[in-house]
Amino acid sequence: MPLYRFITDNGGSHYVDLDLPDDASARREGRKAFAESAHDALTDSESCEITMQVLEAQRIIYRGHISFESRDISPPHNEGLERLEMEHTDERTSSPNG
């Protein structure tokens, strides 16, 4: 069986060598490993860039690349609540009937 090298680079490069029956199997395993790496990064990070390649004897069988930034848009629950309470207080004090 051919030996395939799975190389992942996400700030540091590491690799795993696997014996697989053919290129189609290597692509399938590469896609699965890339999806798992991307999922882990999205879950654990606010930004990341990941590249994965699968090689067999210097031939690139598969290449995946993803780059993302993920940020919270809304303020935390308590901050939004405090702001609404302040706005409501301001409305009562500036009301002509107030």
C-alpha distances in whole Angstrom, upper triangle without the diagonal:
4,7,9,13,15,19,22,26,29,31,29,25,22,19,16,12,9,6,6,5,8,11,13,11,11,15,16,15,17,20,20,20,22,25,25,26,28,30,30,32,34,35,36,37,40,38,34,32,28,25,22,19,15,14,11,13,16,16,17,15,18,21,24,27,30,33,36,39,41,44,47,50,52,54,54,56,59,59,59,62,64,64,65,68,69,69,71,74,74,75,78,79,80,81,85,85,83
4,6,10,13,16,19,23,26,28,26,22,20,16,14,10,8,6,6,6,7,9,12,11,10,13,15,14,15,18,19,19,20,23,24,24,26,28,29,30,32,34,34,35,37,35,32,29,25,22,19,16,12,10,7,9,12,12,14,12,15,18,21,24,27,31,34,37,39,42,45,48,50,52,52,54,57,57,58,60,62,62,64,66,67,68,70,72,73,73,76,78,78,79,83,84,82
4,7,10,13,16,20,23,25,22,19,16,12,10,7,6,5,7,9,9,10,13,12,9,13,15,13,13,17,18,17,18,21,22,21,24,26,26,27,30,31,31,32,35,33,29,26,23,20,16,14,10,9,6,8,11,12,13,12,14,17,19,22,25,28,31,35,36,40,43,45,48,50,49,52,55,55,55,58,60,60,61,64,65,65,67,70,70,71,74,75,76,77,81,81,80
4,6,10,13,16,20,22,20,16,14,10,8,6,5,6,7,10,9,9,11,10,7,10,12,10,10,14,15,13,15,18,18,18,21,23,23,24,26,28,28,29,31,29,25,23,19,16,13,10,6,6,5,8,10,10,10,9,11,13,15,18,22,25,28,31,33,36,39,42,45,46,46,49,51,51,52,55,56,56,58,61,62,62,64,66,67,68,70,72,72,73,77,78,76
4,6,10,13,16,18,16,12,10,7,6,4,6,9,10,13,13,12,14,13,9,11,13,11,10,13,15,12,13,17,17,16,19,21,21,21,24,26,26,26,29,26,22,20,16,14,10,8,6,5,6,9,9,10,10,10,11,12,14,16,19,22,25,28,30,34,37,40,42,44,44,46,49,49,50,52,54,54,56,58,59,60,62,64,64,65,68,69,70,71,75,76,74
4,7,10,13,16,14,10,8,5,5,6,8,11,12,15,14,12,14,12,9,10,12,9,7,11,11,9,10,13,13,12,15,17,17,18,20,22,22,22,25,23,19,17,13,11,7,6,5,7,9,12,12,12,10,10,9,10,11,13,16,19,22,25,27,30,33,36,39,40,40,43,45,45,46,49,50,50,52,54,55,56,58,60,61,62,64,66,66,67,71,72,70
4,7,10,12,10,7,6,4,7,9,11,14,15,18,17,15,17,16,12,13,15,12,9,12,13,10,10,14,14,12,14,17,17,16,19,21,21,20,23,20,16,14,10,8,6,5,6,8,11,13,12,13,11,12,10,9,10,12,14,17,20,23,25,28,31,34,37,38,38,41,44,43,44,47,49,48,50,53,54,54,56,58,59,60,63,64,64,66,69,70,68
4,7,9,8,6,6,6,9,12,14,17,18,21,20,18,19,18,14,14,15,13,10,12,13,9,8,12,12,9,11,14,13,13,16,18,17,17,19,16,13,11,7,6,4,7,9,11,15,17,15,16,13,14,12,10,9,10,12,14,16,19,21,24,27,30,33,35,35,37,40,40,40,43,45,45,46,49,50,50,53,55,55,56,59,60,60,62,66,67,65
4,6,5,4,7,9,12,15,17,21,22,25,23,21,22,21,18,17,19,16,13,15,16,12,11,14,14,10,12,15,14,12,15,18,16,15,17,14,11,8,6,5,6,9,12,14,17,19,17,18,15,16,14,11,11,9,11,12,15,17,19,23,26,29,32,33,33,36,39,38,39,42,43,43,45,48,48,48,51,53,53,54,57,58,58,60,64,65,63
4,5,7,9,12,15,18,20,24,24,27,26,24,24,23,20,19,20,18,15,16,16,13,11,13,13,9,10,13,12,9,12,15,13,12,13,11,7,6,5,7,9,12,15,17,21,23,21,21,18,19,17,14,12,10,10,10,12,14,16,19,22,25,28,29,30,33,35,34,35,38,39,39,41,44,44,45,47,49,49,51,54,54,55,57,60,61,59
4,7,10,13,17,20,23,26,27,30,29,27,28,27,23,23,24,22,19,19,20,17,15,17,17,13,13,16,14,12,15,17,15,13,14,11,9,8,8,9,12,15,18,19,23,24,22,23,20,22,19,16,15,13,13,12,14,15,17,20,23,26,29,30,30,33,35,34,36,39,40,39,42,44,44,45,48,49,49,51,54,54,55,57,60,62,59
4,7,10,14,17,20,24,25,29,28,26,27,26,22,22,23,21,18,20,20,16,15,18,17,13,15,18,16,14,17,19,16,15,17,15,12,11,10,10,12,14,16,18,21,22,20,22,20,21,19,17,16,14,15,15,17,18,21,23,26,29,32,33,33,36,38,37,39,42,43,43,45,47,47,48,51,52,53,54,57,58,58,60,64,65,63
4,7,11,14,17,20,22,25,24,22,24,23,19,19,21,18,15,18,18,15,14,17,16,13,15,18,16,15,18,20,18,18,20,17,14,12,10,9,9,11,13,14,17,19,17,18,16,18,16,14,14,14,15,16,18,20,23,26,29,32,35,36,36,39,41,40,42,44,45,45,48,50,50,51,54,55,56,57,60,61,61,63,67,68,66
4,7,10,14,17,19,23,22,21,22,20,17,18,19,16,14,17,17,13,13,16,15,13,15,18,16,16,19,20,19,19,22,19,16,14,12,11,10,11,12,13,16,17,16,18,16,17,16,15,15,15,17,18,20,23,25,28,31,34,36,37,37,40,42,42,43,46,47,47,49,52,52,53,55,57,57,59,62,63,63,65,69,70,67
4,7,10,13,15,19,19,17,19,17,14,15,17,14,12,15,15,12,13,16,15,13,16,18,17,17,21,22,21,21,24,22,18,16,13,12,9,9,9,10,13,14,14,15,14,15,14,14,14,16,18,20,22,25,27,30,33,36,39,40,39,42,44,44,45,48,50,50,52,54,55,55,58,60,60,61,64,65,66,67,71,72,70
4,7,10,12,16,16,16,17,15,12,14,15,12,11,14,14,11,13,16,15,14,17,19,18,19,22,23,22,23,26,24,21,19,16,14,11,11,10,11,12,14,15,16,15,15,14,15,16,18,20,22,24,27,29,32,35,38,40,42,41,43,46,46,47,50,51,52,53,56,57,57,59,61,62,63,66,67,68,69,73,74,71
4,7,10,13,14,14,16,14,11,14,15,12,12,15,15,13,15,18,17,17,20,22,21,22,25,26,26,27,30,28,24,22,19,17,13,12,9,9,10,12,13,14,14,14,14,16,17,20,22,25,27,30,32,35,38,41,44,45,44,47,49,50,50,53,55,55,57,59,60,61,63,65,65,67,69,70,71,72,76,77,75
4,6,10,11,12,13,11,9,12,13,10,11,14,14,12,15,18,17,17,20,22,22,23,26,27,27,28,31,29,26,24,20,18,15,13,10,10,10,13,15,15,15,13,14,16,18,21,23,26,29,32,33,36,39,42,44,46,45,47,50,51,51,54,56,56,57,60,61,61,63,65,66,67,70,71,72,73,77,77,75
4,7,9,11,13,10,9,13,13,11,13,16,16,15,18,20,20,21,24,25,25,27,29,30,30,32,35,33,29,27,23,21,17,15,12,12,10,12,15,15,16,14,15,18,20,23,26,29,32,35,36,40,42,45,48,49,49,51,53,54,54,57,59,59,60,63,64,65,66,69,70,70,73,75,75,76,80,81,79
4,6,8,9,6,6,10,11,9,11,14,14,14,17,19,19,20,23,24,25,26,29,30,30,32,34,33,29,27,23,21,17,15,12,12,10,13,16,15,15,12,14,17,19,22,25,28,31,34,35,39,42,44,47,49,48,50,53,53,54,56,58,59,60,62,64,64,66,68,69,70,72,74,74,75,79,79,78
4,7,8,7,8,11,12,12,14,16,16,17,20,21,22,23,25,27,28,29,31,32,34,35,37,35,32,30,26,24,20,18,14,14,12,14,17,16,16,13,15,19,21,25,27,31,33,37,38,42,44,47,49,51,51,53,56,56,56,59,61,61,62,65,66,66,68,71,71,72,74,76,77,78,81,82,80
4,6,5,6,9,10,11,12,15,16,17,18,20,21,23,24,26,27,29,30,32,33,34,36,34,31,28,25,22,18,16,12,12,10,13,15,13,13,10,12,16,19,22,25,29,32,35,37,40,43,45,48,50,50,52,55,55,55,58,60,60,61,64,65,65,67,69,70,71,73,75,75,76,80,80,79
4,5,5,6,9,10,10,12,14,15,16,18,20,21,22,24,26,26,28,30,31,32,34,31,28,25,22,19,15,13,9,9,8,12,13,10,10,7,9,13,15,19,22,26,29,32,34,38,40,42,45,48,48,50,53,53,53,56,58,58,59,61,63,62,64,67,67,68,71,73,72,74,77,78,76
4,5,5,6,9,10,11,12,14,15,17,19,20,21,23,24,26,27,29,30,31,33,31,28,25,22,19,16,14,11,12,12,15,16,14,12,9,10,13,15,19,22,25,28,31,33,37,39,41,44,46,46,48,51,52,51,54,56,56,57,60,61,61,62,65,66,66,69,71,71,72,75,76,74
4,5,5,6,8,10,11,12,14,15,17,18,20,21,23,24,26,27,29,30,32,30,27,25,21,19,16,14,11,12,12,16,17,15,14,10,11,14,16,19,22,25,28,31,32,36,38,41,43,45,45,47,50,51,50,53,55,55,56,59,60,60,62,65,65,66,68,70,70,71,75,75,74
4,5,5,6,9,10,10,12,14,15,16,18,20,21,22,24,26,27,28,30,28,24,22,18,16,12,10,7,9,9,13,14,12,11,7,8,11,13,17,19,23,25,29,30,34,37,39,42,44,44,46,49,49,49,52,54,54,55,58,59,59,61,63,64,65,67,69,69,70,74,74,73
4,5,5,6,9,10,10,12,14,15,16,18,20,21,22,24,26,26,28,26,23,20,17,14,11,10,7,10,11,15,15,12,10,7,6,9,10,14,17,20,23,27,28,32,34,36,39,42,42,44,47,47,47,49,52,52,52,55,57,56,58,61,61,62,65,66,66,67,71,72,70
4,5,5,6,9,10,11,12,14,15,17,19,20,21,23,24,26,28,26,23,21,18,16,13,12,10,13,14,18,18,16,14,10,9,12,12,15,17,21,23,27,27,31,33,36,38,41,40,42,45,46,45,48,50,50,51,54,55,55,57,60,60,61,63,65,65,66,70,70,69
4,6,5,6,8,10,11,12,14,15,17,18,20,21,22,24,26,25,22,20,16,15,11,11,9,12,13,17,18,16,14,11,10,12,12,15,17,21,23,26,27,30,33,35,38,40,39,41,44,45,45,47,50,50,51,53,55,55,56,59,60,60,63,65,65,66,70,70,69
4,5,5,6,8,10,10,12,14,15,16,18,20,21,22,24,22,19,17,13,11,8,7,6,10,12,16,16,14,11,9,7,8,8,12,14,17,20,23,24,28,31,33,36,38,38,40,43,43,43,46,48,48,49,52,53,53,55,58,58,59,61,63,63,64,68,69,67
4,6,5,6,9,10,10,12,14,15,16,18,20,21,22,21,18,16,13,11,9,10,9,13,15,19,19,17,13,11,8,9,8,11,12,16,18,21,22,26,28,31,33,36,36,38,41,41,41,43,46,46,46,49,51,51,52,55,55,56,59,61,61,62,65,66,64
4,5,5,6,9,10,11,12,14,15,17,18,20,22,21,18,17,14,13,11,12,12,15,17,21,21,19,16,14,11,12,11,13,14,17,19,22,22,26,28,30,33,35,34,36,39,40,40,42,45,45,46,48,50,50,51,54,55,55,58,60,60,61,65,65,64
4,5,5,6,9,10,11,12,14,15,16,18,20,19,16,15,12,11,9,10,10,14,16,20,20,19,16,14,11,11,10,12,13,16,18,21,21,25,27,30,32,34,34,36,39,39,39,42,44,44,45,48,49,50,51,54,54,55,58,59,60,61,65,65,63
4,5,5,6,9,10,11,12,14,15,16,18,16,13,12,8,8,6,9,10,14,17,20,19,18,15,13,10,9,7,8,9,12,14,17,19,22,25,27,30,32,32,34,37,37,37,40,42,42,43,46,47,47,49,52,52,53,56,57,57,59,62,63,61
4,5,5,6,9,10,10,12,14,15,17,16,14,13,10,11,10,13,14,18,20,24,23,21,18,16,13,12,9,10,10,13,14,17,17,21,23,25,28,30,30,32,35,35,35,38,40,40,41,44,45,45,47,49,50,51,53,55,55,56,60,60,59
4,5,5,6,9,10,11,12,14,17,16,14,14,11,12,11,14,15,19,21,25,24,23,20,18,15,15,12,13,12,15,15,17,17,21,23,26,28,30,29,31,34,34,35,37,39,39,40,43,44,45,46,49,50,51,53,55,55,56,60,61,59
4,5,5,6,9,10,11,12,14,13,11,11,8,10,9,12,14,18,21,24,23,22,19,18,15,13,11,11,10,12,13,15,16,19,22,25,27,29,28,30,33,33,34,37,38,39,40,43,44,44,46,48,49,50,52,54,54,56,60,60,58
4,5,5,6,9,10,10,12,11,9,9,7,10,10,14,16,19,23,26,24,23,20,19,15,13,10,9,7,9,10,12,13,16,19,21,24,26,26,28,31,31,31,34,36,36,37,40,41,41,43,46,46,47,50,51,52,53,57,57,55
4,5,5,6,9,10,12,12,11,12,11,13,14,17,19,22,25,29,28,27,23,22,18,17,13,13,11,12,12,13,13,16,18,21,23,25,24,26,29,29,30,32,34,34,35,38,39,40,41,44,45,46,48,50,50,51,55,56,54
4,6,5,6,8,11,12,10,12,11,14,14,18,19,23,26,29,28,27,24,23,20,18,15,14,12,13,13,14,13,16,18,21,23,24,24,26,28,29,30,32,34,34,36,38,39,40,42,44,45,46,48,50,50,52,56,56,54
4,5,5,5,8,8,7,9,9,12,13,17,19,23,26,29,27,27,24,23,20,17,14,13,10,10,9,10,10,13,16,19,22,23,22,25,28,28,28,31,33,33,34,37,38,38,41,43,43,44,47,48,49,50,54,55,53
4,6,6,7,8,8,10,11,14,16,19,22,25,29,32,30,29,26,25,21,19,15,14,10,10,8,9,8,11,13,16,18,20,20,22,25,25,25,28,30,30,31,34,35,36,37,40,40,41,44,45,46,47,51,52,50
4,6,8,10,11,14,14,17,18,22,24,27,31,34,32,32,28,27,24,22,18,17,14,14,12,12,10,12,13,16,18,19,18,21,23,24,24,27,29,29,31,33,34,35,37,39,40,41,43,45,45,47,50,51,49
4,7,9,10,13,13,17,18,22,24,28,31,34,32,32,29,28,25,23,19,18,15,14,12,12,10,12,14,17,19,20,19,21,23,24,25,27,29,29,31,33,34,35,37,39,40,41,44,45,46,47,51,52,49
4,5,7,10,12,16,18,22,24,28,31,33,32,31,28,28,25,22,19,16,13,12,9,8,8,10,12,15,18,18,18,21,23,23,24,27,28,28,30,33,33,34,36,38,39,40,43,44,44,46,50,51,48
4,7,11,13,17,20,23,26,29,33,35,33,33,30,30,26,23,20,17,13,11,8,6,5,6,9,12,15,16,16,19,22,21,22,25,26,26,28,30,31,31,34,36,36,37,40,41,41,43,47,48,46
4,7,10,14,17,20,24,27,30,33,30,30,26,27,23,20,17,14,10,8,5,4,6,9,12,15,18,19,20,23,25,24,25,28,29,29,31,34,34,34,37,39,39,40,43,44,44,46,49,51,49
4,7,10,13,17,20,23,27,29,27,26,23,23,20,17,14,11,8,6,6,7,9,12,16,18,21,23,23,26,29,28,29,32,33,32,34,37,38,38,40,42,42,44,47,48,48,50,53,54,52
4,7,10,14,17,20,24,26,23,23,19,20,17,14,11,7,6,4,7,9,12,15,19,21,24,26,27,30,32,31,32,35,36,36,38,41,41,41,44,46,45,47,50,51,51,52,56,57,55
4,7,10,14,16,20,22,20,20,16,17,14,11,8,6,5,6,9,12,14,18,21,24,27,29,29,32,35,34,34,38,39,39,40,43,44,44,46,48,49,50,53,54,54,55,59,60,58
4,7,10,13,17,19,17,16,13,14,11,7,6,4,7,9,12,15,18,21,25,27,30,32,33,36,38,38,38,41,43,42,44,47,47,47,50,52,52,53,56,57,57,59,62,64,62
4,7,10,14,16,14,14,10,11,8,6,5,6,9,12,15,18,21,24,27,30,33,35,35,38,40,40,40,43,45,45,46,49,50,50,52,55,55,56,59,60,60,62,65,66,64
4,6,10,13,11,10,7,7,6,4,7,9,12,15,18,22,24,28,31,33,37,38,39,41,44,44,44,47,49,48,50,53,54,54,56,58,58,59,62,64,63,65,69,70,68
4,7,10,9,8,6,5,5,7,9,12,15,19,22,25,27,31,34,36,39,41,41,44,47,47,47,50,52,51,53,56,57,57,59,61,61,62,65,67,67,68,72,73,71
4,6,6,5,5,5,7,9,12,15,18,21,25,28,30,34,37,40,43,45,45,47,50,50,50,53,55,55,56,59,60,60,62,64,65,66,69,70,70,71,75,76,74
4,6,5,7,7,10,12,16,19,22,25,28,32,34,38,41,43,46,48,48,51,54,54,54,57,59,58,60,63,63,64,66,68,68,69,72,73,73,75,78,79,78
4,6,8,10,13,15,18,21,25,27,31,34,37,40,44,46,49,51,51,54,56,56,57,60,61,61,63,65,66,66,68,71,71,72,75,76,76,78,81,82,80
4,6,9,12,13,16,19,22,25,28,32,34,38,41,44,47,49,49,52,55,54,55,58,59,59,60,63,64,64,66,69,69,70,73,74,74,75,79,80,78
4,6,9,11,15,17,21,24,27,31,34,37,41,43,46,48,49,51,54,54,54,57,59,58,59,62,63,63,65,68,68,69,72,73,73,74,78,79,77
4,6,7,11,14,17,20,24,27,30,34,37,39,42,44,45,48,50,50,50,53,55,54,56,59,59,59,62,64,64,65,68,69,69,70,74,75,73
4,7,11,14,17,21,24,28,30,34,37,39,42,44,45,47,50,50,50,53,55,54,55,58,59,59,61,64,64,64,67,69,69,70,73,75,73
4,7,10,14,17,20,24,26,30,33,35,38,40,41,43,46,46,46,49,51,50,51,55,55,55,57,60,60,61,64,65,65,66,70,71,69
4,7,10,14,17,21,23,27,30,32,35,38,38,41,44,43,43,46,48,47,49,52,52,52,55,57,57,58,61,62,62,63,67,68,66
4,7,11,14,17,19,23,26,28,32,34,34,37,40,39,39,42,44,44,45,48,49,49,51,53,53,54,57,59,58,60,63,64,63
4,7,10,14,17,20,24,25,29,31,32,35,37,37,37,40,42,41,42,45,46,46,48,50,50,51,54,56,55,57,60,62,60
4,7,10,13,17,20,22,25,27,28,31,34,33,33,36,38,37,38,42,42,42,44,47,47,47,51,52,52,53,57,58,56
4,7,10,14,17,19,23,25,26,29,31,30,30,34,35,34,36,39,39,39,42,44,44,45,48,49,49,50,54,55,53
4,7,10,14,15,19,21,22,25,28,27,27,30,32,31,32,35,36,35,38,40,40,41,44,45,45,47,50,52,50
4,7,10,12,16,18,19,22,25,23,23,27,28,27,29,32,32,32,35,37,37,38,41,42,42,43,47,48,46
4,7,9,13,14,16,18,21,20,20,24,25,24,26,29,29,29,32,34,34,35,38,39,39,41,45,46,44
4,6,9,11,12,15,18,17,17,20,21,21,23,25,26,26,28,30,31,32,35,36,36,38,41,42,40
4,6,7,9,12,14,13,13,16,18,17,19,22,23,23,25,27,27,29,31,33,33,35,38,39,37
4,7,9,12,14,13,12,15,17,16,17,20,21,20,23,25,25,26,29,30,30,32,35,36,35
4,6,8,11,9,8,12,13,12,13,17,17,17,19,22,22,23,26,27,27,29,33,33,31
4,6,8,6,6,9,11,10,12,15,15,16,18,20,20,22,24,25,26,28,32,32,30
4,6,6,7,9,10,11,13,15,16,17,19,20,22,23,25,26,28,29,33,33,31
4,6,5,6,9,10,11,13,15,16,17,19,20,21,23,25,26,27,31,31,29
4,5,5,6,9,10,10,12,14,15,16,18,20,21,23,24,26,30,30,27
4,5,5,6,9,10,11,12,14,15,17,19,20,21,23,24,28,29,26
4,5,5,6,9,10,11,12,14,15,17,19,20,21,23,26,27,24
4,5,5,6,9,10,11,12,14,15,17,19,20,21,25,25,22
4,5,5,6,9,10,11,12,14,16,17,18,20,24,24,21
4,5,5,6,9,10,11,12,14,16,17,18,22,23,20
4,5,5,6,9,10,11,13,14,15,16,20,21,18
4,5,5,6,9,10,11,13,14,15,19,19,16
4,5,5,6,9,10,11,12,14,18,18,15
4,5,5,6,9,10,11,12,16,17,14
4,5,5,6,9,10,11,14,14,12
4,5,5,6,9,10,14,14,11
4,5,5,6,8,12,13,10
4,6,5,6,10,11,9
4,6,5,9,8,6
4,6,8,9,6
4,6,9,7
4,5,5
4,5
4
